[in-house]
Amino acid sequence: MSRFNNTKADIVFSRRMLVVGGAQLAVAGTLIGRMGWLAIKENEKYNLLSEDNRVQLIIVPPRRGWIVDRAGKPIAINRSDFRVDLIPERMVDPEGELTLLAQLLALGPDQIDRIRREVREARGFQPVQVAENIPYDRYAAVTVRMPELPGIEPARGFTRFYPAGAAVGQLIGYVGAANAKEYEAEKNPLLITPGFKIGKEGLEEVLEQRLRGIPGGQRVEVSARGKLIRELTPKPDRSGNSVQLSIDAGLQEYAARRLGEESGSCTIIDCLTGDLLCMASMPSYDPNSFSDGIGRTEWKTLSEDPRKPLLNKTVNALYPPGSTLKPMAALAIQKAGINPSERVFCNGGYQLGNRFFRCLGRHGTVDMRRAIAKSCNTYFYTMANRIGYDAIAPMARLLGLGEKFDLPLVSQNYGTIPDSEWKQRRFEKNRRLVERPDWTRSDSLNAVIGQGFVIVNPLQLAVQAACIASGRKIRPLLLGKHNQAAEALDIPQEHLDAVRGGMWEVVNGDGTAGASKLQVPGFEMCGKTGTAQVRRLSASATRGQGGDWRYRDHGLFVFFAPYNNPRYAGSVVIEHGMGGARAAAPVAKDVLTYLFDRPQAVKRLEGLEAEWGGTLAERMARRSAAIEAAAAQAASLRSPPIAAPAPVPPSINAPPPAPDDR
């Protein structure tokens, strides 16, 4: 019985061993199979995951392509700089760290407000710029305090720099960090990389894809805790393409400085090829301020300024052209069959029905040439009433007036050259008598002297002058340098000579701009002054030759030179300058002098700037200081003052960053 029981027990034990052993073999087989699956089938997947955990790729923003002038002189370049960014998710004590950074970097109130706002709006690990283009000593002060600043990332990179500053503000634009809307439209991780900026205005925005370049990458190996172990082989970035403009950088800067404290524009065109040599618009803003990050106070100051420093007046401001359209009208009058030698008697105006249209004076008997020289409204009233404005408008359009040009610009306002068809469309449903849909004789009289419904931009005025000077169909070109002359216009030479003769008398005879005659031997400027009303005169309104700046007449001047072989043409518009001869023609004289006799022009400018309180750069620096002071005062009312900047260790010293070599 005992032996039976022992045998039975052995059998039961053996069976159990087999079951347990089988189970163990099954588990082992499953584990081995799974390990084989992971090691062989899923090898690539987990290698990639492992590599992602071990190696991190840091995007290196590309250097932006340079913008240079027609001679290769830099207009927009890159400079190496030091910067500090922060990642909100990695910060332990955001307010404490920000306070310490404000001390170390001497951050202003507007900068601190901006950082706080962007920290609140940041999502995930999106970096926030603290400061860029900071001095090396302050950059080093941050690096030595890194243990106290988790989430703070000092780095070295490149920043956009504009040597001419405000002189190229509206033309070139500026760069800035991409906003959420721009990122959503492109979904490019480069756009949220610290230090990377895109074009925001002007040519920087329009030429973004050409200037951007291709990003590089820095691969680093990290531990499980994210600690840097070593740097791996980097992938270099590729700089953006350089862009050459037709602009003459020296002329652009001189014109901007010569405009001084006025609000207006100066445009110069090569009247053989159409190359735009100068597109100065003042007052302006310093694009370097925008690249470094503009504060709310400065932005408010610029956006609320009645002189509109954010507006490119060359192409976006529209004005009644006044008498600057009379040379164009003279060409149309000749095309209609009227001999330029035909005379008209000016007794101070022109009677049309029960309304008397006044002239600028009593000019007596005048022909076309004298009418242009003395800016006689009566002559042009007479001829416009005879041929009608529908015979004049086509000539205006032929010379580029009212046309939208094919240029790489963010926007362009091109105004109106009216005629009877335009008015019918515009006022078809308007029942007010003053804006009736049918074209009237008084409409023709107003339009022929550049008032009424006529409105153009300064670039169009410059193109008109270039066409008349050269007899060619000039259209402005901004990218590249061109040598091929434009095609000839279908205008008889004798018609052009009659108009040019009148424009010569404006400056070199007893015309309206005799005080602006060039003082360069062998060179004569021809031109036409214009004064444009800002508001319609009434019994209670005074003529716009004084009083409130906003209601003064605009001063305009179109010109070309030299007379015997025209090469340069352009326009100057001075907002509320009260007259073309008084405000605009002297600017044109000095700008042309710069092209023919640079030392004389520079000497003249230095004397003027001494009266104005310094150079353009010096005046802009004073305004920036005043804005910063206003921002500090406003911030002190909102919150307690930030502690004074921390002292910098005296042993830290390094030379300032230098421009890159592309």
HELIX and SHEET records of a PDB file:
HELIX    1   1 SER A    2  GLY A   36  1                                  35    
HELIX    2   2 TRP A   37  LYS A   41  3                                   5    
HELIX    3   3 ASN A   43  ARG A   54  1                                  12    
HELIX    4   4 PRO A   88  ARG A   90  5                                   3    
HELIX    5   5 PRO A   94  LEU A  105  1                                  12    
HELIX    6   6 PRO A  109  GLU A  121  1                                  13    
HELIX    7   7 TYR A  136  THR A  143  1                                   8    
HELIX    8   8 MET A  146  GLU A  148  5                                   3    
HELIX    9   9 GLY A  165  VAL A  168  5                                   4    
HELIX   10  10 GLY A  169  ILE A  172  1                                   4    
HELIX   11  11 ALA A  180  GLU A  186  1                                   7    
HELIX   12  12 PRO A  189  ILE A  192  5                                   4    
HELIX   13  13 GLY A  202  VAL A  206  1                                   5    
HELIX   14  14 GLU A  208  ARG A  212  1                                   5    
HELIX   15  15 ALA A  249  ARG A  258  1                                  10    
HELIX   16  16 PRO A  287  ASP A  292  1                                   6    
HELIX   17  17 ARG A  296  GLU A  304  1                                   9    
HELIX   18  18 LYS A  313  ASN A  316  1                                   4    
HELIX   19  19 GLY A  322  LEU A  325  5                                   4    
HELIX   20  20 LYS A  326  LYS A  335  1                                  10    
HELIX   21  21 MET A  368  LYS A  374  1                                   7    
HELIX   22  22 ASN A  377  ILE A  387  1                                  11    
HELIX   23  23 TYR A  389  ALA A  391  5                                   3    
HELIX   24  24 ALA A  393  LEU A  398  1                                   6    
HELIX   25  25 SER A  420  ARG A  426  1                                   7    
HELIX   26  26 LEU A  433  GLU A  435  5                                   3    
HELIX   27  27 ARG A  441  VAL A  448  1                                   8    
HELIX   28  28 PRO A  458  SER A  470  1                                  13    
HELIX   29  29 GLN A  493  ASN A  508  1                                  16    
HELIX   30  30 GLY A  514  SER A  516  5                                   3    
HELIX   31  31 TRP A  549  TYR A  551  5                                   3    
HELIX   32  32 GLY A  580  ALA A  584  3                                   5    
HELIX   33  33 ALA A  585  PHE A  596  1                                  12    
HELIX   34  34 ARG A  598  TRP A  612  1                                  15    
HELIX   35  35 LEU A  616  ARG A  638  1                                  23    
SHEET    1   A 3 VAL A  55  VAL A  60  0                                        
SHEET    2   A 3 GLY A 216  VAL A 222 -1                                        
SHEET    3   A 3 LEU A 228  GLU A 231 -1                                        
SHEET    1   B 4 VAL A 128  GLU A 132  0                                        
SHEET    2   B 4 PRO A  74  LEU A  86 -1                                        
SHEET    3   B 4 ILE A  67  VAL A  68 -1                                        
SHEET    4   B 4 VAL A 243  GLN A 244  1                                        
SHEET    1   C 3 VAL A 128  GLU A 132  0                                        
SHEET    2   C 3 PRO A  74  LEU A  86 -1                                        
SHEET    3   C 3 ILE A 152  PHE A 161 -1                                        
SHEET    1   D 2 VAL A 175  GLY A 176  0                                        
SHEET    2   D 2 ILE A 198  GLY A 199 -1                                        
SHEET    1   E 5 LEU A 276  MET A 282  0                                        
SHEET    2   E 5 GLY A 264  ASP A 270 -1                                        
SHEET    3   E 5 TYR A 568  ILE A 574 -1                                        
SHEET    4   E 5 HIS A 554  ALA A 561 -1                                        
SHEET    5   E 5 CYS A 526  ALA A 532 -1                                        
SHEET    1   F 2 VAL A 344  CYS A 346  0                                        
SHEET    2   F 2 GLY A 364  VAL A 366 -1                                        
SHEET    1   G 2 GLY A 349  LEU A 352  0                                        
SHEET    2   G 2 ARG A 355  ARG A 358 -1                                        
END                                                                             
